[in-house]
């Protein structure tokens, strides 16, 4: 499922209520729509809001969003609608046909531990110790960054997993387990955002 096949929500009229905007609109197809925190894809970012008062046979709904996220020139054209438990970066990473993925075994890296105010410690992965400046209470945990999670199903990815997939894009890493990789990433299928939790 590519972006152009997602349900498209098109604004028909708009009401400003304080800091919020209620966008009354219509879907081109509403079968996959549900009332939930969700977002509309603007082409270069997302406008988050709540889908309410959905009428599936009529394909009408209200999208309640913050005033600063409302973009009149685009909302009236119709925008792909996506349930909010998928975040925009993850969906775009799956749909991106130019993203490079490599088969890879996860290896632990060192982590920087910094105490937090409530007595926990915050771990941050360290790529290299070169130029690293430690705060007064910080310390390094060797091999402390010992797993990642599949960005699609949250399965733990660690050294025990023989065959996982990694993509690096704009300084961020994505890890996918083999089954999500085959099912969603290879065909660039965005349908995972509509799975039933
Ligand atoms: Zn997975």
Boltz pocket constraint, residues with backbone or C-beta under 6 A from the ligand:
constraints:
  - pocket:
      binder: B
      contacts: [[A, 150], [A, 151], [A, 152], [A, 153], [A, 154], [A, 155], [A, 176], [A, 177], [A, 178], [A, 179], [A, 180], [A, 181]]
      max_distance: 6.0
